[in-house]
Amino acid sequence: MKAYIYLENGVLLEAKAFGKGGSAVANMVFNTSFTAYQEIITDPSYHGKFIVFTSPEIGIVGTNNEDSSSDKIYAGSILIRSFNKMPSNFRATKDLDEFFRENGKFGVYDIDTRFLTMLIREKGEIRAAISTEISNPNDLKKMLDNRS
């Protein structure tokens, strides 16, 4: 499914989505960890945030019942470069798509995370609207403005 990301500076990006789909508005932050994505997205300190992962690929180890920081996904969404749909880990009990669906969340991939990381590094947290339902930039801007 397609997803659209509208940044507070007026930039519109197109990506692909996994998980449940929907629409959300939040502050975007980045994380440079190459491992432990399950712990990061379930960490309450990321509550409601959109997390941009700088690691080039997320999803290869799947998810399991032991590596969560809490009992649910606290991140508002994640933005990743490459999404691996087929976990290759003996500890995996489900893939990342299933984990997000069960938590009523979605993530986006096939996006230039280096670009987003540089923006965040220069400006600090950036407000963004992400949607799998809305593609019109004006409607995304309204959504962002109404939830600020």
C-alpha positions in Angstrom: 0.0 0.0 0.0 1.2 3.5 -0.7 1.9 6.1 2.0 2.4 9.8 1.9 4.5 11.8 4.3 3.9 15.6 4.6 6.5 17.5 6.5 5.9 20.8 8.3 8.3 22.5 5.8 6.0 21.6 2.9 8.0 18.6 1.6 5.8 15.7 0.4 7.2 12.2 0.1 5.8 9.0 -1.2 6.6 5.7 0.3 5.2 2.2 0.8 3.5 1.0 4.0 3.2 -2.1 6.1 1.1 -2.9 9.1 -2.5 -1.7 9.5 -2.5 1.5 7.6 -4.2 4.7 8.6 -3.2 8.3 9.3 -1.1 9.9 12.1 0.6 13.2 13.0 3.6 13.3 15.3 7.1 14.7 15.8 9.8 12.9 13.8 13.0 11.8 15.5 15.8 9.5 14.3 17.6 6.5 15.8 21.0 5.3 14.7 20.9 1.8 16.3 21.7 -1.1 13.9 20.0 -3.6 16.1 17.2 -3.8 18.7 14.4 -2.2 16.6 11.8 -4.2 18.6 13.0 -2.8 21.9 13.1 0.7 20.4 9.6 0.8 19.0 8.1 -0.6 22.3 10.1 1.8 24.5 7.6 4.2 26.2 10.1 7.1 25.8 9.2 7.1 22.1 5.5 7.4 22.8 3.7 8.8 19.7 7.0 9.7 17.9 7.7 8.8 14.3 11.1 7.1 14.4 13.4 7.4 11.4 15.8 4.4 11.5 19.2 5.1 9.9 19.9 1.4 9.6 19.5 0.4 5.9 17.3 -2.6 6.6 14.8 -3.4 9.3 12.7 -6.6 9.8 15.2 -9.4 9.1 15.1 -10.7 12.7 11.3 -10.5 12.9 9.9 -10.1 16.4 9.6 -12.4 19.4 8.1 -12.5 22.9 11.3 -11.7 24.7 12.8 -8.5 23.1 10.1 -5.9 23.8 10.6 -3.0 26.2 6.9 -3.1 27.0 3.7 -4.9 26.0 2.9 -2.7 23.0 4.3 -0.5 20.3 4.7 3.0 21.6 6.1 4.6 18.5 3.6 6.4 16.4 5.2 5.0 13.2 8.6 4.1 11.8 10.2 5.3 8.6 12.8 2.9 7.1 14.8 2.6 4.0 14.4 -1.1 3.3 11.8 -3.4 4.8 12.5 -7.2 5.0 9.3 -9.1 5.0 10.8 -12.5 5.6 12.5 -12.8 9.0 15.6 -15.1 9.1 16.0 -15.7 12.8 15.4 -18.8 14.9 13.9 -16.7 17.7 11.3 -15.0 15.5 7.7 -15.7 16.3 6.2 -13.3 13.8 7.3 -10.8 11.2 7.3 -7.1 11.6 4.2 -6.5 9.5 2.2 -8.9 11.7 3.6 -7.2 14.8 2.5 -3.8 13.6 -1.0 -5.1 12.5 -1.6 -6.6 15.9 -0.7 -3.3 17.5 -2.9 -1.3 15.2 0.1 0.6 13.8 1.8 1.1 10.5 5.3 1.8 9.2 6.6 3.2 6.0 9.5 2.1 3.9 11.3 2.8 0.5 12.1 6.3 1.6 15.3 8.3 1.8 16.0 8.1 5.5 19.4 9.9 5.0 17.4 13.0 3.8 15.1 12.9 6.8 17.9 12.3 9.2 19.8 15.4 7.9 16.6 17.5 8.2 16.1 16.4 11.8 19.8 16.9 12.6 19.7 20.4 11.3 16.3 21.5 12.6 15.5 19.2 15.5 12.3 17.3 15.7 10.1 17.8 12.7 6.3 17.6 12.7 4.9 15.3 10.0 1.7 13.7 8.8 1.7 10.2 7.4 -1.2 8.6 5.7 -2.1 5.6 3.7 -5.6 7.1 3.2 -4.8 10.7 2.1 -2.6 11.6 -0.9 -3.6 15.2 -1.5 -0.9 17.6 -0.1 -3.5 20.2 0.9 -5.4 17.6 2.9 -2.3 16.3 4.5 -1.3 19.9 5.4 -4.7 20.4 7.0 -4.4 17.2 9.0 -0.9 18.4 10.2 -2.2 21.8 11.1 -5.3 20.5 12.9 -3.3 18.2 15.1 -0.6 20.6 16.1 
